[in-house]
Amino acid sequence: MARWKPDARERLAAAALELFDERGYENTTVIDIAQRAGLGKTTFFRHFQDKREVLFGDGALGTVLIGAVASAPSTATPVEVMALALEAAGKFAFPPDRRESVARRQRVIEANPELREREALKNLALIAAVTDALRQRGIPDLNARVAAELGSLAWKIAYERWSEATGDEDFGTVARRALDEVQAASAAP
C-alpha cells in the first residue's frame, strides 16, 4: 500500500505545532513529528531543515513584504507603503482559518528562550529587508528606517490583537489600525 498522501508539509507543520504545544519544543523530536503526521523522518527533512523551521518558515513572508513595498503606488508615503505591505503580508500569513494555529505557534515560541531569540532575529532581518526595499523606492534612509520600524511595531501589536480576538476581522484591517495608532502615538507631544 502506498504511503503517499497530499499536503505532507502542512500535515508535518500541524503535527509539530500540536506536539510542541502538548509536550514542549524541547521534548519533541523530528521522529515524533513525522509519526504524528503519518510520515517518515526522510519526508520531514524533504520539507524542513530542522524542527525550528516548522515555526519560522522559508522566508516567504519577507518576499511578500518586499513585493508589496515594491508594487505600492509611486505616490504613496512611506507609512502608506507600510500599510499596504502589512495588509499583503496579513493575507498571506494570517488567513482567518489560521487564528488557532497562530496562537498555538506564539505559545510555543513564548515558552522557549531559544525560539524567542530566533523570532527576534527573524524580525530584525525583516526590518532590514523592508528598510532596504523602501530605500530602493527612493525614500531617504532615515525615513525608510522609521517607516520600517513603525511597521514592525504595528505588526507586533496587530499580531497580538488578531491572534487573541474572537471576531472575524481580517489581519490587514487590524494591522492598518495598529499602524495608524503607532503613527499617532509617535507624533504625540
Secondary structure, DSSP 8 states (H G I E B T S, - for coil): -----S-HHHHHHHHHHHHHHHH-STT--HHHHHHHTT--HHHHHHH-SSHHHHHH-SSHHHHHHHHHHHHS-TT--HHHHHHHHHHHHHHHH--GGGHHHHHHHHHHHHT-HHHHHHHHHHHHHHHHHHHHHHHHTT--HHHHHHHHHHHHHHHHHHHHHHHH--S---HHHHHHHHHHHHHHHHH--
